[in-house]
């Protein structure tokens, strides 16, 4: 018996993107020069990886700012909030 396939990620679903998807797309574009998400994805594509959707479950959309801060702290542990704001302004402007 074949395992059940998970739902496709929101970016692959038909219909207009949600506000959250638009915000995530914008964040990805802004952070591209810093982290290189898209170039990393293009590099990995050469090896024909098997993509599996990943989901993050959170109790309430109001928790997203705290989750964002926690992820940012994990990726850039020495960045102060002020430096983060300046970085976002510089990248988006």
PDB file of N, CA, C and O in Angstrom:
ATOM      1  N   UNK A   1       0.846  -1.188   0.000  1.00  0.00           N
ATOM      2  CA  UNK A   1       0.000   0.000   0.000  1.00  0.00           C
ATOM      3  C   UNK A   1       0.888   1.246   0.000  1.00  0.00           C
ATOM      4  O   UNK A   1       1.822   1.361   0.794  1.00  0.00           O
ATOM      5  N   UNK A   2       0.585   2.152  -0.883  1.00  0.00           N
ATOM      6  CA  UNK A   2       1.370   3.381  -1.000  1.00  0.00           C
ATOM      7  C   UNK A   2       0.954   4.376   0.081  1.00  0.00           C
ATOM      8  O   UNK A   2      -0.238   4.536   0.343  1.00  0.00           O
ATOM      9  N   UNK A   3       1.932   5.055   0.720  1.00  0.00           N
ATOM     10  CA  UNK A   3       1.572   6.032   1.755  1.00  0.00           C
ATOM     11  C   UNK A   3       0.790   7.197   1.162  1.00  0.00           C
ATOM     12  O   UNK A   3       0.953   7.547  -0.007  1.00  0.00           O
ATOM     13  N   UNK A   4      -0.053   7.782   1.984  1.00  0.00           N
ATOM     14  CA  UNK A   4      -0.841   8.938   1.541  1.00  0.00           C
ATOM     15  C   UNK A   4       0.089  10.099   1.238  1.00  0.00           C
ATOM     16  O   UNK A   4       1.056  10.341   1.960  1.00  0.00           O
ATOM     17  N   UNK A   5      -0.210  10.811   0.169  1.00  0.00           N
ATOM     18  CA  UNK A   5       0.587  11.978  -0.194  1.00  0.00           C
ATOM     19  C   UNK A   5       0.051  13.191   0.542  1.00  0.00           C
ATOM     20  O   UNK A   5      -1.161  13.394   0.599  1.00  0.00           O
ATOM     21  N   UNK A   6       0.931  13.996   1.102  1.00  0.00           N
ATOM     22  CA  UNK A   6       0.463  15.204   1.795  1.00  0.00           C
ATOM     23  C   UNK A   6      -0.079  16.225   0.807  1.00  0.00           C
ATOM     24  O   UNK A   6       0.200  16.162  -0.390  1.00  0.00           O
ATOM     25  N   UNK A   7      -0.852  17.159   1.323  1.00  0.00           N
ATOM     26  CA  UNK A   7      -1.345  18.256   0.485  1.00  0.00           C
ATOM     27  C   UNK A   7      -0.158  19.035  -0.050  1.00  0.00           C
ATOM     28  O   UNK A   7       0.880  19.111   0.608  1.00  0.00           O
ATOM     29  N   UNK A   8      -0.297  19.616  -1.241  1.00  0.00           N
ATOM     30  CA  UNK A   8       0.799  20.442  -1.751  1.00  0.00           C
ATOM     31  C   UNK A   8       0.960  21.681  -0.884  1.00  0.00           C
ATOM     32  O   UNK A   8      -0.001  22.147  -0.273  1.00  0.00           O
ATOM     33  N   UNK A   9       2.193  22.223  -0.831  1.00  0.00           N
ATOM     34  CA  UNK A   9       2.381  23.452  -0.051  1.00  0.00           C
ATOM     35  C   UNK A   9       1.534  24.580  -0.632  1.00  0.00           C
ATOM     36  O   UNK A   9       1.155  24.524  -1.802  1.00  0.00           O
ATOM     37  N   UNK A  10       1.232  25.604   0.169  1.00  0.00           N
ATOM     38  CA  UNK A  10       0.356  26.691  -0.293  1.00  0.00           C
ATOM     39  C   UNK A  10       0.811  27.334  -1.602  1.00  0.00           C
ATOM     40  O   UNK A  10      -0.030  27.732  -2.408  1.00  0.00           O
ATOM     41  N   UNK A  11       2.108  27.442  -1.831  1.00  0.00           N
ATOM     42  CA  UNK A  11       2.585  28.086  -3.058  1.00  0.00           C
ATOM     43  C   UNK A  11       2.183  27.296  -4.299  1.00  0.00           C
ATOM     44  O   UNK A  11       2.093  27.865  -5.386  1.00  0.00           O
ATOM     45  N   UNK A  12       1.939  25.987  -4.154  1.00  0.00           N
ATOM     46  CA  UNK A  12       1.580  25.153  -5.291  1.00  0.00           C
ATOM     47  C   UNK A  12       0.075  24.974  -5.454  1.00  0.00           C
ATOM     48  O   UNK A  12      -0.372  24.324  -6.399  1.00  0.00           O
ATOM     49  N   UNK A  13      -0.695  25.532  -4.559  1.00  0.00           N
ATOM     50  CA  UNK A  13      -2.146  25.404  -4.635  1.00  0.00           C
ATOM     51  C   UNK A  13      -2.704  26.460  -5.582  1.00  0.00           C
ATOM     52  O   UNK A  13      -2.176  27.568  -5.674  1.00  0.00           O
ATOM     53  N   UNK A  14      -3.777  26.105  -6.283  1.00  0.00           N
ATOM     54  CA  UNK A  14      -4.383  27.099  -7.181  1.00  0.00           C
ATOM     55  C   UNK A  14      -5.057  28.217  -6.382  1.00  0.00           C
ATOM     56  O   UNK A  14      -5.368  28.062  -5.201  1.00  0.00           O
ATOM     57  N   UNK A  15      -5.268  29.317  -7.042  1.00  0.00           N
ATOM     58  CA  UNK A  15      -5.954  30.439  -6.409  1.00  0.00           C
ATOM     59  C   UNK A  15      -4.981  31.532  -6.019  1.00  0.00           C
ATOM     60  O   UNK A  15      -3.766  31.341  -6.068  1.00  0.00           O
ATOM     61  N   UNK A  16      -5.515  32.672  -5.633  1.00  0.00           N
ATOM     62  CA  UNK A  16      -4.655  33.796  -5.272  1.00  0.00           C
ATOM     63  C   UNK A  16      -3.905  33.519  -3.963  1.00  0.00           C
ATOM     64  O   UNK A  16      -4.414  32.810  -3.095  1.00  0.00           O
ATOM     65  N   UNK A  17      -2.707  34.074  -3.822  1.00  0.00           N
ATOM     66  CA  UNK A  17      -1.951  33.855  -2.591  1.00  0.00           C
ATOM     67  C   UNK A  17      -2.610  34.567  -1.405  1.00  0.00           C
ATOM     68  O   UNK A  17      -3.246  35.610  -1.558  1.00  0.00           O
ATOM     69  N   UNK A  18      -2.445  33.989  -0.254  1.00  0.00           N
ATOM     70  CA  UNK A  18      -2.974  34.601   0.964  1.00  0.00           C
ATOM     71  C   UNK A  18      -2.060  35.739   1.393  1.00  0.00           C
ATOM     72  O   UNK A  18      -0.958  35.892   0.866  1.00  0.00           O
ATOM     73  N   UNK A  19      -2.516  36.526   2.340  1.00  0.00           N
ATOM     74  CA  UNK A  19      -1.692  37.619   2.864  1.00  0.00           C
ATOM     75  C   UNK A  19      -0.404  37.070   3.462  1.00  0.00           C
ATOM     76  O   UNK A  19       0.663  37.659   3.291  1.00  0.00           O
ATOM     77  N   UNK A  20      -0.501  35.947   4.161  1.00  0.00           N
ATOM     78  CA  UNK A  20       0.685  35.333   4.754  1.00  0.00           C
ATOM     79  C   UNK A  20       1.650  34.889   3.669  1.00  0.00           C
ATOM     80  O   UNK A  20       2.857  35.092   3.803  1.00  0.00           O
ATOM     81  N   UNK A  21       1.145  34.285   2.594  1.00  0.00           N
ATOM     82  CA  UNK A  21       2.026  33.839   1.506  1.00  0.00           C
ATOM     83  C   UNK A  21       2.701  35.029   0.846  1.00  0.00           C
ATOM     84  O   UNK A  21       3.882  34.960   0.506  1.00  0.00           O
ATOM     85  N   UNK A  22       1.969  36.118   0.661  1.00  0.00           N
ATOM     86  CA  UNK A  22       2.566  37.330   0.067  1.00  0.00           C
ATOM     87  C   UNK A  22       3.670  37.873   0.966  1.00  0.00           C
ATOM     88  O   UNK A  22       4.721  38.286   0.478  1.00  0.00           O
ATOM     89  N   UNK A  23       3.434  37.874   2.291  1.00  0.00           N
ATOM     90  CA  UNK A  23       4.446  38.358   3.232  1.00  0.00           C
ATOM     91  C   UNK A  23       5.684  37.455   3.190  1.00  0.00           C
ATOM     92  O   UNK A  23       6.811  37.951   3.211  1.00  0.00           O
ATOM     93  N   UNK A  24       5.483  36.141   3.133  1.00  0.00           N
ATOM     94  CA  UNK A  24       6.618  35.217   3.082  1.00  0.00           C
ATOM     95  C   UNK A  24       7.394  35.374   1.779  1.00  0.00           C
ATOM     96  O   UNK A  24       8.624  35.316   1.778  1.00  0.00           O
ATOM     97  N   UNK A  25       6.688  35.572   0.677  1.00  0.00           N
ATOM     98  CA  UNK A  25       7.354  35.808  -0.611  1.00  0.00           C
ATOM     99  C   UNK A  25       8.192  37.079  -0.554  1.00  0.00           C
ATOM    100  O   UNK A  25       9.334  37.096  -1.014  1.00  0.00           O
ATOM    101  N   UNK A  26       7.622  38.145   0.011  1.00  0.00           N
ATOM    102  CA  UNK A  26       8.348  39.415   0.133  1.00  0.00           C
ATOM    103  C   UNK A  26       9.587  39.234   1.002  1.00  0.00           C
ATOM    104  O   UNK A  26      10.665  39.722   0.663  1.00  0.00           O
ATOM    105  N   UNK A  27       9.433  38.533   2.123  1.00  0.00           N
ATOM    106  CA  UNK A  27      10.569  38.304   3.018  1.00  0.00           C
ATOM    107  C   UNK A  27      11.662  37.522   2.302  1.00  0.00           C
ATOM    108  O   UNK A  27      12.845  37.830   2.443  1.00  0.00           O
ATOM    109  N   UNK A  28      11.264  36.506   1.529  1.00  0.00           N
ATOM    110  CA  UNK A  28      12.255  35.739   0.768  1.00  0.00           C
ATOM    111  C   UNK A  28      13.011  36.601  -0.222  1.00  0.00           C
ATOM    112  O   UNK A  28      14.226  36.469  -0.368  1.00  0.00           O
ATOM    113  N   UNK A  29      12.290  37.490  -0.908  1.00  0.00           N
ATOM    114  CA  UNK A  29      12.945  38.379  -1.873  1.00  0.00           C
ATOM    115  C   UNK A  29      13.888  39.352  -1.183  1.00  0.00           C
ATOM    116  O   UNK A  29      14.985  39.618  -1.674  1.00  0.00           O
ATOM    117  N   UNK A  30      13.458  39.883  -0.042  1.00  0.00           N
ATOM    118  CA  UNK A  30      14.283  40.851   0.691  1.00  0.00           C
ATOM    119  C   UNK A  30      15.550  40.190   1.234  1.00  0.00           C
ATOM    120  O   UNK A  30      16.630  40.782   1.205  1.00  0.00           O
ATOM    121  N   UNK A  31      15.409  38.965   1.728  1.00  0.00           N
ATOM    122  CA  UNK A  31      16.559  38.292   2.333  1.00  0.00           C
ATOM    123  C   UNK A  31      17.437  37.557   1.323  1.00  0.00           C
ATOM    124  O   UNK A  31      18.497  37.049   1.690  1.00  0.00           O
ATOM    125  N   UNK A  32      17.021  37.491   0.068  1.00  0.00           N
ATOM    126  CA  UNK A  32      17.807  36.791  -0.952  1.00  0.00           C
ATOM    127  C   UNK A  32      19.256  37.271  -1.007  1.00  0.00           C
ATOM    128  O   UNK A  32      20.158  36.433  -1.034  1.00  0.00           O
ATOM    129  N   UNK A  33      19.528  38.591  -1.023  1.00  0.00           N
ATOM    130  CA  UNK A  33      20.927  39.021  -1.079  1.00  0.00           C
ATOM    131  C   UNK A  33      21.740  38.606   0.150  1.00  0.00           C
ATOM    132  O   UNK A  33      22.959  38.457   0.061  1.00  0.00           O
ATOM    133  N   UNK A  34      21.086  38.422   1.277  1.00  0.00           N
ATOM    134  CA  UNK A  34      21.789  38.079   2.517  1.00  0.00           C
ATOM    135  C   UNK A  34      22.016  36.575   2.612  1.00  0.00           C
ATOM    136  O   UNK A  34      23.118  36.130   2.932  1.00  0.00           O
ATOM    137  N   UNK A  35      20.991  35.803   2.338  1.00  0.00           N
ATOM    138  CA  UNK A  35      21.078  34.362   2.563  1.00  0.00           C
ATOM    139  C   UNK A  35      21.220  33.569   1.271  1.00  0.00           C
ATOM    140  O   UNK A  35      21.918  32.555   1.260  1.00  0.00           O
ATOM    141  N   UNK A  36      20.594  33.987   0.200  1.00  0.00           N
ATOM    142  CA  UNK A  36      20.691  33.279  -1.070  1.00  0.00           C
ATOM    143  C   UNK A  36      19.759  32.083  -1.172  1.00  0.00           C
ATOM    144  O   UNK A  36      20.160  31.027  -1.660  1.00  0.00           O
ATOM    145  N   UNK A  37      18.509  32.238  -0.715  1.00  0.00           N
ATOM    146  CA  UNK A  37      17.547  31.137  -0.764  1.00  0.00           C
ATOM    147  C   UNK A  37      17.378  30.602  -2.181  1.00  0.00           C
ATOM    148  O   UNK A  37      17.464  29.396  -2.412  1.00  0.00           O
ATOM    149  N   UNK A  38      17.140  31.498  -3.118  1.00  0.00           N
ATOM    150  CA  UNK A  38      16.852  31.073  -4.486  1.00  0.00           C
ATOM    151  C   UNK A  38      18.083  30.480  -5.162  1.00  0.00           C
ATOM    152  O   UNK A  38      17.975  29.485  -5.879  1.00  0.00           O
ATOM    153  N   UNK A  39      19.245  31.077  -4.941  1.00  0.00           N
ATOM    154  CA  UNK A  39      20.451  30.513  -5.543  1.00  0.00           C
ATOM    155  C   UNK A  39      20.787  29.165  -4.914  1.00  0.00           C
ATOM    156  O   UNK A  39      21.278  28.269  -5.601  1.00  0.00           O
ATOM    157  N   UNK A  40      20.531  29.011  -3.626  1.00  0.00           N
ATOM    158  CA  UNK A  40      20.741  27.720  -2.974  1.00  0.00           C
ATOM    159  C   UNK A  40      19.786  26.674  -3.544  1.00  0.00           C
ATOM    160  O   UNK A  40      20.184  25.534  -3.787  1.00  0.00           O
ATOM    161  N   UNK A  41      18.534  27.055  -3.756  1.00  0.00           N
ATOM    162  CA  UNK A  41      17.560  26.142  -4.347  1.00  0.00           C
ATOM    163  C   UNK A  41      17.992  25.736  -5.758  1.00  0.00           C
ATOM    164  O   UNK A  41      17.884  24.566  -6.122  1.00  0.00           O
ATOM    165  N   UNK A  42      18.477  26.688  -6.550  1.00  0.00           N
ATOM    166  CA  UNK A  42      18.935  26.385  -7.904  1.00  0.00           C
ATOM    167  C   UNK A  42      20.133  25.433  -7.865  1.00  0.00           C
ATOM    168  O   UNK A  42      20.214  24.507  -8.672  1.00  0.00           O
ATOM    169  N   UNK A  43      21.055  25.653  -6.939  1.00  0.00           N
ATOM    170  CA  UNK A  43      22.213  24.769  -6.802  1.00  0.00           C
ATOM    171  C   UNK A  43      21.776  23.359  -6.443  1.00  0.00           C
ATOM    172  O   UNK A  43      22.236  22.392  -7.049  1.00  0.00           O
ATOM    173  N   UNK A  44      20.895  23.236  -5.465  1.00  0.00           N
ATOM    174  CA  UNK A  44      20.450  21.917  -5.024  1.00  0.00           C
ATOM    175  C   UNK A  44      19.664  21.188  -6.110  1.00  0.00           C
ATOM    176  O   UNK A  44      19.663  19.957  -6.145  1.00  0.00           O
ATOM    177  N   UNK A  45      18.996  21.924  -6.994  1.00  0.00           N
ATOM    178  CA  UNK A  45      18.183  21.312  -8.046  1.00  0.00           C
ATOM    179  C   UNK A  45      19.034  20.439  -8.972  1.00  0.00           C
ATOM    180  O   UNK A  45      18.522  19.489  -9.565  1.00  0.00           O
ATOM    181  N   UNK A  46      20.322  20.750  -9.103  1.00  0.00           N
ATOM    182  CA  UNK A  46      21.201  19.951  -9.954  1.00  0.00           C
ATOM    183  C   UNK A  46      21.277  18.495  -9.490  1.00  0.00           C
ATOM    184  O   UNK A  46      21.547  17.597 -10.288  1.00  0.00           O
ATOM    185  N   UNK A  47      21.041  18.272  -8.222  1.00  0.00           N
ATOM    186  CA  UNK A  47      21.169  16.931  -7.651  1.00  0.00           C
ATOM    187  C   UNK A  47      19.840  16.176  -7.599  1.00  0.00           C
ATOM    188  O   UNK A  47      19.746  15.092  -7.023  1.00  0.00           O
ATOM    189  N   UNK A  48      18.815  16.772  -8.215  1.00  0.00           N
ATOM    190  CA  UNK A  48      17.484  16.164  -8.291  1.00  0.00           C
ATOM    191  C   UNK A  48      16.972  15.692  -6.929  1.00  0.00           C
ATOM    192  O   UNK A  48      16.688  14.508  -6.749  1.00  0.00           O
ATOM    193  N   UNK A  49      16.857  16.596  -5.991  1.00  0.00           N
ATOM    194  CA  UNK A  49      16.384  16.182  -4.668  1.00  0.00           C
ATOM    195  C   UNK A  49      14.898  15.830  -4.695  1.00  0.00           C
ATOM    196  O   UNK A  49      14.161  16.242  -5.591  1.00  0.00           O
ATOM    197  N   UNK A  50      14.493  15.090  -3.731  1.00  0.00           N
ATOM    198  CA  UNK A  50      13.074  14.792  -3.558  1.00  0.00           C
ATOM    199  C   UNK A  50      12.517  15.827  -2.588  1.00  0.00           C
ATOM    200  O   UNK A  50      12.893  15.856  -1.416  1.00  0.00           O
ATOM    201  N   UNK A  51      11.628  16.669  -3.078  1.00  0.00           N
ATOM    202  CA  UNK A  51      11.068  17.728  -2.241  1.00  0.00           C
ATOM    203  C   UNK A  51       9.902  17.189  -1.440  1.00  0.00           C
ATOM    204  O   UNK A  51       9.014  16.525  -1.975  1.00  0.00           O
ATOM    205  N   UNK A  52       9.915  17.478  -0.173  1.00  0.00           N
ATOM    206  CA  UNK A  52       8.817  17.084   0.705  1.00  0.00           C
ATOM    207  C   UNK A  52       8.332  18.330   1.432  1.00  0.00           C
ATOM    208  O   UNK A  52       9.132  19.085   1.985  1.00  0.00           O
ATOM    209  N   UNK A  53       7.033  18.541   1.430  1.00  0.00           N
ATOM    210  CA  UNK A  53       6.524  19.742   2.112  1.00  0.00           C
ATOM    211  C   UNK A  53       6.780  19.672   3.612  1.00  0.00           C
ATOM    212  O   UNK A  53       6.743  18.609   4.231  1.00  0.00           O
ATOM    213  N   UNK A  54       7.036  20.833   4.160  1.00  0.00           N
ATOM    214  CA  UNK A  54       7.194  20.957   5.604  1.00  0.00           C
ATOM    215  C   UNK A  54       6.174  21.991   6.073  1.00  0.00           C
ATOM    216  O   UNK A  54       5.934  22.996   5.405  1.00  0.00           O
ATOM    217  N   UNK A  55       5.603  21.731   7.192  1.00  0.00           N
ATOM    218  CA  UNK A  55       4.591  22.633   7.725  1.00  0.00           C
ATOM    219  C   UNK A  55       4.982  23.051   9.129  1.00  0.00           C
ATOM    220  O   UNK A  55       5.572  22.276   9.881  1.00  0.00           O
ATOM    221  N   UNK A  56       4.656  24.253   9.463  1.00  0.00           N
ATOM    222  CA  UNK A  56       4.862  24.731  10.821  1.00  0.00           C
ATOM    223  C   UNK A  56       3.471  24.977  11.405  1.00  0.00           C
ATOM    224  O   UNK A  56       2.659  25.700  10.828  1.00  0.00           O
ATOM    225  N   UNK A  57       3.220  24.381  12.527  1.00  0.00           N
ATOM    226  CA  UNK A  57       1.932  24.539  13.195  1.00  0.00           C
ATOM    227  C   UNK A  57       2.129  25.543  14.322  1.00  0.00           C
ATOM    228  O   UNK A  57       3.065  25.433  15.114  1.00  0.00           O
ATOM    229  N   UNK A  58       1.246  26.508  14.380  1.00  0.00           N
ATOM    230  CA  UNK A  58       1.319  27.504  15.442  1.00  0.00           C
ATOM    231  C   UNK A  58      -0.091  27.742  15.953  1.00  0.00           C
ATOM    232  O   UNK A  58      -1.062  27.573  15.217  1.00  0.00           O
ATOM    233  N   UNK A  59      -0.201  28.137  17.225  1.00  0.00           N
ATOM    234  CA  UNK A  59      -1.516  28.216  17.859  1.00  0.00           C
ATOM    235  C   UNK A  59      -2.416  29.319  17.334  1.00  0.00           C
ATOM    236  O   UNK A  59      -3.639  29.180  17.334  1.00  0.00           O
ATOM    237  N   UNK A  60      -1.820  30.408  16.889  1.00  0.00           N
ATOM    238  CA  UNK A  60      -2.601  31.587  16.518  1.00  0.00           C
ATOM    239  C   UNK A  60      -1.708  32.482  15.660  1.00  0.00           C
ATOM    240  O   UNK A  60      -0.510  32.572  15.930  1.00  0.00           O
ATOM    241  N   UNK A  61      -2.246  33.145  14.641  1.00  0.00           N
ATOM    242  CA  UNK A  61      -1.413  34.056  13.855  1.00  0.00           C
ATOM    243  C   UNK A  61      -0.723  35.125  14.708  1.00  0.00           C
ATOM    244  O   UNK A  61       0.314  35.659  14.313  1.00  0.00           O
ATOM    245  N   UNK A  62      -1.283  35.433  15.853  1.00  0.00           N
ATOM    246  CA  UNK A  62      -0.649  36.417  16.735  1.00  0.00           C
ATOM    247  C   UNK A  62       0.697  35.913  17.259  1.00  0.00           C
ATOM    248  O   UNK A  62       1.497  36.708  17.754  1.00  0.00           O
ATOM    249  N   UNK A  63       0.960  34.605  17.160  1.00  0.00           N
ATOM    250  CA  UNK A  63       2.234  34.033  17.607  1.00  0.00           C
ATOM    251  C   UNK A  63       3.337  34.208  16.567  1.00  0.00           C
ATOM    252  O   UNK A  63       4.511  34.007  16.877  1.00  0.00           O
ATOM    253  N   UNK A  64       2.978  34.578  15.341  1.00  0.00           N
ATOM    254  CA  UNK A  64       3.981  34.669  14.270  1.00  0.00           C
ATOM    255  C   UNK A  64       5.115  35.660  14.550  1.00  0.00           C
ATOM    256  O   UNK A  64       6.262  35.342  14.236  1.00  0.00           O
ATOM    257  N   UNK A  65       4.859  36.846  15.126  1.00  0.00           N
ATOM    258  CA  UNK A  65       6.002  37.724  15.421  1.00  0.00           C
ATOM    259  C   UNK A  65       7.013  37.087  16.381  1.00  0.00           C
ATOM    260  O   UNK A  65       8.220  37.223  16.183  1.00  0.00           O
ATOM    261  N   UNK A  66       6.536  36.405  17.400  1.00  0.00           N
ATOM    262  CA  UNK A  66       7.451  35.740  18.339  1.00  0.00           C
ATOM    263  C   UNK A  66       8.201  34.608  17.651  1.00  0.00           C
ATOM    264  O   UNK A  66       9.386  34.397  17.909  1.00  0.00           O
ATOM    265  N   UNK A  67       7.516  33.882  16.780  1.00  0.00           N
ATOM    266  CA  UNK A  67       8.161  32.803  16.028  1.00  0.00           C
ATOM    267  C   UNK A  67       9.229  33.386  15.100  1.00  0.00           C
ATOM    268  O   UNK A  67      10.326  32.839  14.985  1.00  0.00           O
ATOM    269  N   UNK A  68       8.904  34.491  14.447  1.00  0.00           N
ATOM    270  CA  UNK A  68       9.858  35.152  13.553  1.00  0.00           C
ATOM    271  C   UNK A  68      11.097  35.588  14.315  1.00  0.00           C
ATOM    272  O   UNK A  68      12.218  35.394  13.847  1.00  0.00           O
ATOM    273  N   UNK A  69      10.898  36.179  15.491  1.00  0.00           N
ATOM    274  CA  UNK A  69      12.045  36.594  16.317  1.00  0.00           C
ATOM    275  C   UNK A  69      12.895  35.397  16.715  1.00  0.00           C
ATOM    276  O   UNK A  69      14.123  35.475  16.689  1.00  0.00           O
ATOM    277  N   UNK A  70      12.258  34.290  17.082  1.00  0.00           N
ATOM    278  CA  UNK A  70      13.001  33.096  17.498  1.00  0.00           C
ATOM    279  C   UNK A  70      13.825  32.525  16.339  1.00  0.00           C
ATOM    280  O   UNK A  70      14.975  32.129  16.530  1.00  0.00           O
ATOM    281  N   UNK A  71      13.242  32.483  15.148  1.00  0.00           N
ATOM    282  CA  UNK A  71      13.981  31.981  13.983  1.00  0.00           C
ATOM    283  C   UNK A  71      15.130  32.928  13.648  1.00  0.00           C
ATOM    284  O   UNK A  71      16.245  32.490  13.363  1.00  0.00           O
ATOM    285  N   UNK A  72      14.848  34.223  13.684  1.00  0.00           N
ATOM    286  CA  UNK A  72      15.900  35.206  13.429  1.00  0.00           C
ATOM    287  C   UNK A  72      17.036  35.090  14.426  1.00  0.00           C
ATOM    288  O   UNK A  72      18.207  35.180  14.056  1.00  0.00           O
ATOM    289  N   UNK A  73      16.696  34.891  15.680  1.00  0.00           N
ATOM    290  CA  UNK A  73      17.713  34.751  16.733  1.00  0.00           C
ATOM    291  C   UNK A  73      18.540  33.487  16.503  1.00  0.00           C
ATOM    292  O   UNK A  73      19.746  33.486  16.751  1.00  0.00           O
ATOM    293  N   UNK A  74      17.906  32.415  16.033  1.00  0.00           N
ATOM    294  CA  UNK A  74      18.634  31.175  15.766  1.00  0.00           C
ATOM    295  C   UNK A  74      19.594  31.345  14.584  1.00  0.00           C
ATOM    296  O   UNK A  74      20.700  30.804  14.598  1.00  0.00           O
ATOM    297  N   UNK A  75      19.171  32.093  13.566  1.00  0.00           N
ATOM    298  CA  UNK A  75      19.999  32.275  12.364  1.00  0.00           C
ATOM    299  C   UNK A  75      21.061  33.349  12.546  1.00  0.00           C
ATOM    300  O   UNK A  75      22.182  33.208  12.058  1.00  0.00           O
ATOM    301  N   UNK A  76      20.713  34.410  13.238  1.00  0.00           N
ATOM    302  CA  UNK A  76      21.624  35.548  13.444  1.00  0.00           C
ATOM    303  C   UNK A  76      21.649  35.886  14.938  1.00  0.00           C
ATOM    304  O   UNK A  76      21.068  36.890  15.350  1.00  0.00           O
ATOM    305  N   UNK A  77      22.314  35.060  15.750  1.00  0.00           N
ATOM    306  CA  UNK A  77      22.221  35.207  17.208  1.00  0.00           C
ATOM    307  C   UNK A  77      22.775  36.515  17.769  1.00  0.00           C
ATOM    308  O   UNK A  77      22.374  36.931  18.856  1.00  0.00           O
ATOM    309  N   UNK A  78      23.682  37.168  17.054  1.00  0.00           N
ATOM    310  CA  UNK A  78      24.296  38.384  17.602  1.00  0.00           C
ATOM    311  C   UNK A  78      23.663  39.669  17.076  1.00  0.00           C
ATOM    312  O   UNK A  78      24.078  40.763  17.459  1.00  0.00           O
ATOM    313  N   UNK A  79      22.665  39.551  16.204  1.00  0.00           N
ATOM    314  CA  UNK A  79      22.021  40.746  15.644  1.00  0.00           C
ATOM    315  C   UNK A  79      21.060  41.340  16.665  1.00  0.00           C
ATOM    316  O   UNK A  79      20.235  40.634  17.246  1.00  0.00           O
ATOM    317  N   UNK A  80      21.180  42.633  16.873  1.00  0.00           N
ATOM    318  CA  UNK A  80      20.255  43.322  17.772  1.00  0.00           C
ATOM    319  C   UNK A  80      18.974  43.661  17.014  1.00  0.00           C
ATOM    320  O   UNK A  80      18.978  43.670  15.783  1.00  0.00           O
ATOM    321  N   UNK A  81      17.879  43.939  17.723  1.00  0.00           N
ATOM    322  CA  UNK A  81      16.655  44.335  17.015  1.00  0.00           C
ATOM    323  C   UNK A  81      16.870  45.562  16.125  1.00  0.00           C
ATOM    324  O   UNK A  81      16.345  45.616  15.013  1.00  0.00           O
ATOM    325  N   UNK A  82      17.626  46.535  16.597  1.00  0.00           N
ATOM    326  CA  UNK A  82      17.897  47.730  15.793  1.00  0.00           C
ATOM    327  C   UNK A  82      18.650  47.398  14.520  1.00  0.00           C
ATOM    328  O   UNK A  82      18.349  47.948  13.460  1.00  0.00           O
ATOM    329  N   UNK A  83      19.630  46.502  14.610  1.00  0.00           N
ATOM    330  CA  UNK A  83      20.356  46.083  13.416  1.00  0.00           C
ATOM    331  C   UNK A  83      19.427  45.362  12.447  1.00  0.00           C
ATOM    332  O   UNK A  83      19.545  45.524  11.232  1.00  0.00           O
ATOM    333  N   UNK A  84      18.508  44.570  12.980  1.00  0.00           N
ATOM    334  CA  UNK A  84      17.542  43.871  12.130  1.00  0.00           C
ATOM    335  C   UNK A  84      16.652  44.836  11.377  1.00  0.00           C
ATOM    336  O   UNK A  84      16.397  44.655  10.187  1.00  0.00           O
ATOM    337  N   UNK A  85      16.175  45.866  12.067  1.00  0.00           N
ATOM    338  CA  UNK A  85      15.330  46.877  11.430  1.00  0.00           C
ATOM    339  C   UNK A  85      16.117  47.607  10.337  1.00  0.00           C
ATOM    340  O   UNK A  85      15.611  47.812   9.234  1.00  0.00           O
ATOM    341  N   UNK A  86      17.362  47.998  10.652  1.00  0.00           N
ATOM    342  CA  UNK A  86      18.187  48.687   9.645  1.00  0.00           C
ATOM    343  C   UNK A  86      18.456  47.790   8.443  1.00  0.00           C
ATOM    344  O   UNK A  86      18.437  48.259   7.305  1.00  0.00           O
ATOM    345  N   UNK A  87      18.706  46.511   8.681  1.00  0.00           N
ATOM    346  CA  UNK A  87      18.947  45.584   7.581  1.00  0.00           C
ATOM    347  C   UNK A  87      17.705  45.488   6.692  1.00  0.00           C
ATOM    348  O   UNK A  87      17.815  45.557   5.468  1.00  0.00           O
ATOM    349  N   UNK A  88      16.540  45.332   7.291  1.00  0.00           N
ATOM    350  CA  UNK A  88      15.296  45.220   6.506  1.00  0.00           C
ATOM    351  C   UNK A  88      15.057  46.500   5.712  1.00  0.00           C
ATOM    352  O   UNK A  88      14.653  46.439   4.551  1.00  0.00           O
ATOM    353  N   UNK A  89      15.301  47.654   6.324  1.00  0.00           N
ATOM    354  CA  UNK A  89      15.116  48.926   5.593  1.00  0.00           C
ATOM    355  C   UNK A  89      16.069  49.032   4.417  1.00  0.00           C
ATOM    356  O   UNK A  89      15.680  49.458   3.329  1.00  0.00           O
ATOM    357  N   UNK A  90      17.314  48.645   4.634  1.00  0.00           N
ATOM    358  CA  UNK A  90      18.318  48.742   3.573  1.00  0.00           C
ATOM    359  C   UNK A  90      17.980  47.789   2.423  1.00  0.00           C
ATOM    360  O   UNK A  90      18.111  48.151   1.253  1.00  0.00           O
ATOM    361  N   UNK A  91      17.548  46.583   2.756  1.00  0.00           N
ATOM    362  CA  UNK A  91      17.263  45.589   1.729  1.00  0.00           C
ATOM    363  C   UNK A  91      15.980  45.882   0.964  1.00  0.00           C
ATOM    364  O   UNK A  91      15.874  45.574  -0.223  1.00  0.00           O
ATOM    365  N   UNK A  92      15.007  46.476   1.646  1.00  0.00           N
ATOM    366  CA  UNK A  92      13.720  46.712   0.975  1.00  0.00           C
ATOM    367  C   UNK A  92      13.672  48.047   0.257  1.00  0.00           C
ATOM    368  O   UNK A  92      12.773  48.271  -0.554  1.00  0.00           O
ATOM    369  N   UNK A  93      14.602  48.929   0.527  1.00  0.00           N
ATOM    370  CA  UNK A  93      14.540  50.264  -0.066  1.00  0.00           C
ATOM    371  C   UNK A  93      15.467  50.419  -1.159  1.00  0.00           C
ATOM    372  O   UNK A  93      15.536  51.489  -1.764  1.00  0.00           O
TER     373      UNK A  93
END
